Amino acid sequence: PGFQVARIEFHADLLEAARDEARLILSRDPELQSERGEALRLLLYLFGRDEAVRLLRAG
């Protein structure tokens, strides 16, 4: 079996919670400049998703 991040049939509730949390964070700190936002930007960078920050800023 290959590596899977999430399986919708098992993890739908977790994915929904993660989506809701991401929306909440972006509504409160769209530039990710708070202490938590800085930590999230670091995680995005570490996981190779730092391009997402640029896309978020673009709207």
Phi and psi restraints in degrees (value plus and minus 20) as a CYANA .aco file:
   2 GLY   PHI    -100.7   -60.7
   2 GLY   PSI     145.4   185.4
   3 PHE   PHI     -93.0   -53.0
   3 PHE   PSI     112.7   152.7
   4 GLN   PHI    -149.8  -109.8
   4 GLN   PSI     115.9   155.9
   5 VAL   PHI     -91.9   -51.9
   5 VAL   PSI     -68.1   -28.1
   6 ALA   PHI    -173.7  -133.7
   6 ALA   PSI     130.6   170.6
   7 ARG   PHI    -139.2   -99.2
   7 ARG   PSI     100.9   140.9
   8 ILE   PHI     -75.1   -35.1
   8 ILE   PSI     -57.7   -17.7
   9 GLU   PHI     -88.5   -48.5
   9 GLU   PSI     -41.6    -1.6
  10 PHE   PHI    -126.4   -86.4
  10 PHE   PSI     -47.6    -7.6
  11 HIS   PHI    -138.4   -98.4
  11 HIS   PSI      -2.2    37.8
  12 ALA   PHI     -76.0   -36.0
  12 ALA   PSI     -61.7   -21.7
  13 ASP   PHI     -86.2   -46.2
  13 ASP   PSI     -58.1   -18.1
  14 LEU   PHI     -89.1   -49.1
  14 LEU   PSI     -60.2   -20.2
  15 LEU   PHI     -85.0   -45.0
  15 LEU   PSI     -59.6   -19.6
  16 GLU   PHI     -84.3   -44.3
  16 GLU   PSI     -63.1   -23.1
  17 ALA   PHI     -83.5   -43.5
  17 ALA   PSI     -61.2   -21.2
  18 ALA   PHI     -84.8   -44.8
  18 ALA   PSI     -61.6   -21.6
  19 ARG   PHI     -82.7   -42.7
  19 ARG   PSI     -65.4   -25.4
  20 ASP   PHI     -83.0   -43.0
  20 ASP   PSI     -61.6   -21.6
  21 GLU   PHI     -84.5   -44.5
  21 GLU   PSI     -62.2   -22.2
  22 ALA   PHI     -81.9   -41.9
  22 ALA   PSI     -62.8   -22.8
  23 ARG   PHI     -83.1   -43.1
  23 ARG   PSI     -61.7   -21.7
  24 LEU   PHI     -83.3   -43.3
  24 LEU   PSI     -66.4   -26.4
  25 ILE   PHI     -79.3   -39.3
  25 ILE   PSI     -67.3   -27.3
  26 LEU   PHI     -88.9   -48.9
  26 LEU   PSI     -49.6    -9.6
  27 SER   PHI     -92.1   -52.1
  27 SER   PSI     -52.0   -12.0
  28 ARG   PHI    -108.6   -68.6
  28 ARG   PSI     -50.3   -10.3
  29 ASP   PHI    -164.0  -124.0
  29 ASP   PSI      49.2    89.2
  30 PRO   PHI     -82.0   -42.0
  30 PRO   PSI     -44.8    -4.8
  31 GLU   PHI    -112.5   -72.5
  31 GLU   PSI     -20.7    19.3
  32 LEU   PHI      31.3    71.3
  32 LEU   PSI      30.5    70.5
  33 GLN   PHI    -126.1   -86.1
  33 GLN   PSI     -27.4    12.6
  34 SER   PHI     -92.2   -52.2
  34 SER   PSI     154.5   194.5
  35 GLU   PHI     -78.3   -38.3
  35 GLU   PSI     -63.4   -23.4
  36 ARG   PHI     -87.5   -47.5
  36 ARG   PSI     -60.4   -20.4
  37 GLY   PHI     -81.1   -41.1
  37 GLY   PSI     -61.4   -21.4
  38 GLU   PHI     -80.4   -40.4
  38 GLU   PSI     -62.9   -22.9
  39 ALA   PHI     -84.0   -44.0
  39 ALA   PSI     -59.5   -19.5
  40 LEU   PHI     -87.0   -47.0
  40 LEU   PSI     -59.5   -19.5
  41 ARG   PHI     -82.1   -42.1
  41 ARG   PSI     -59.6   -19.6
  42 LEU   PHI     -82.6   -42.6
  42 LEU   PSI     -64.0   -24.0
  43 LEU   PHI     -82.0   -42.0
  43 LEU   PSI     -61.6   -21.6
  44 LEU   PHI     -79.2   -39.2
  44 LEU   PSI     -62.5   -22.5
  45 TYR   PHI     -83.4   -43.4
  45 TYR   PSI     -67.9   -27.9
  46 LEU   PHI     -82.5   -42.5
  46 LEU   PSI     -51.7   -11.7
  47 PHE   PHI    -113.8   -73.8
  47 PHE   PSI      -8.6    31.4
  48 GLY   PHI      50.6    90.6
  48 GLY   PSI       5.6    45.6
  49 ARG   PHI    -135.3   -95.3
  49 ARG   PSI      -1.0    39.0
  50 ASP   PHI     -84.6   -44.6
  50 ASP   PSI     -39.2     0.8
  51 GLU   PHI     -81.0   -41.0
  51 GLU   PSI     -46.8    -6.8
  52 ALA   PHI     -80.3   -40.3
  52 ALA   PSI     -55.3   -15.3
  53 VAL   PHI     -82.4   -42.4
  53 VAL   PSI     -64.1   -24.1
  54 ARG   PHI     -83.2   -43.2
  54 ARG   PSI     -61.5   -21.5
  55 LEU   PHI     -86.9   -46.9
  55 LEU   PSI     -57.2   -17.2
  56 LEU   PHI     -82.5   -42.5
  56 LEU   PSI     -60.9   -20.9
  57 ARG   PHI     -87.3   -47.3
  57 ARG   PSI     -50.0   -10.0
  58 ALA   PHI     -92.2   -52.2
  58 ALA   PSI     -40.4    -0.4
